[in-house]
């Protein structure tokens, strides 16, 4: 894999990935072959900003957790109104990091 392609991929998708893991991702992409790079380019990322907005407006219903694939916590938030709003408020501050971690883990599964 060429450095230019890797840099372009990282620049294009850096808002979807955790900043502290970008260096490791670059190394992994440089060692990947062309077919893995094409598969990595096809991975769909969840937008952390969209997840945050959903969490702010519909977090008490657990929709943000369902979007992240965390069905158990989504059901808990749905049945308890976000544990009386406490878990919903906590998610406002943590859901973007969770979305970035989820995107990173999905990308690492492909690579």
Number of C-alpha atoms within 10 A of each C-alpha: 14 12 12 10 13 18 14 11 16 18 11 10 12 13 14 22 25 17 10 8 11 15 11 10 18 16 12 14 24 18 14 16 12 13 10 15 19 12 12 19 13 11 12 11 17 17 15 21 14 13 22 21 15 20 25 16 13 16 26 26 22 27 22 29 25 14 15 17 13 13 15 12 17 21 17 17 24 18 14 14 17 23 14 12 15 12 18 24 16 13 22 18 13 12 22 23 16 17 27 21 17 19 21 18 13 15 19 13 8 14 17
